[in-house]
Amino acid sequence: MADDAVEASGNDGDGTDEDGAGGTADPPGVPATPRARARSAALWGLVGGFAFLVLAQGYLLLDGDLPFGYAGLFALAGAIAVASGGIAYATEHRLHAKRRT
């Protein structure tokens, strides 16, 4: 009887789901915790900052010239990281509520 309940839930008893992924995922529509939202926003901020640095480095490699030095480049990348992280934190709950994540 207990084995039937395990099979119906999709968990085979070893901590993994049928697809082999470990852990349990929240069902769609469940709001994320503030800690998870902050972590996700910080990671998106890093992605935004590093993406800017990659694009700037590519521009410099193609014999381009920027009107500021490397210190200004890193300051601008930091500002982009903060802005993209803030935007991600502000909008993630809306996307999650609409199930578009």
Protein Blocks (a to p, Z undefined) as FASTA:
>chain_A
ZZmmmmmnopahnopafkopgcjdddehiacdfklmmmmmmmmmmmmmmmmmmmmmmmmm
nopacfbdfklmmmmmmmmmmmmmmmmmmmmmmmmmnopZZ
